[in-house]
Amino acid sequence: MTNRNAIIVNRTDKTGKIRTETARRDEGTANFALTTNKSRNASKLFIDLADGTTVKLNGHEVQTLARIFDKHYSNV
């Protein structure tokens, strides 16, 4: 099983944004982070893939993704 020691942590970053991210994941696996700037009411999701590619989604895209997951898993 991969990422047996992985955790998800919350923190406030140096710019004051709230950040929820994966930590202690196995080398060669993706990492994820969601940030929210409360003063601008704006969020971003960062997905760092194992090949070095980074995918960045804005808050509207993240909400769409959340609705897709919710709809999918409510029917599984």
N, C-alpha and C positions, 0 to 999 in steps of 0.2 A: 504494500500500500504506500502510495506517495504522499508527501506532505503530512506525515503522521504528527509532526511537532509544530505544524503551522498554527498560527493564531490570528485573530482579528483584533486590532487595537484602535482606540480613539485617542486623539490628542489635539491640542491647538498648536498650529505651526507658527513659525517666527513672524508671519504676517498677520496673525490673528484669525486665520481661517480654521474652521473645525475640520479635522481630517480623520477619516476612518480608513484603515489600510490593512493589508495582509502583512504578516511578518513571519520570519523563520520558515519560509517555504523552501522546498528543496531546490537546489541549483538546477537550472534547465526547465523550470516551470514558470508559468505566468504569475505576475503580481498585480494587485488591484488596489486602487485608492480612490476615494470619493471625498471631494472637498466642498465646503460651503462657505461662502463669504456672506455672513449675516447682514453686514451693512448694505450690500448690494442685492441681497436675496438671490444670489446666483450660485449654482453648483456645477461641478465638472467631475466626470469620471475618467480616470486614467487606467488603461490596461497596458501593462508592459509585458509583451510576449517574449517567449524564450529566445526567439531569433533576433531580439533587439528592437523590433518594431514597437512603437507606441501608438495606441489608439486613444483618442481623446473625444469624449462626448459631452455636449453641453447639457444643461438641466432638462430641457425639453426632450432631448433624445434619451436621456436616462429615464425620464418618466414613461416614455413610450416603451422602453425596454422592460421596465418594471411591470407595466400593464401586460406585456406579452408573457412574461414569466408567470404572473398571477393567473392569467387566462389559461395558459398551458397547464400549469400544475393543478388548477382547480378541476381540470378534466382528466387528469391522469389517475 
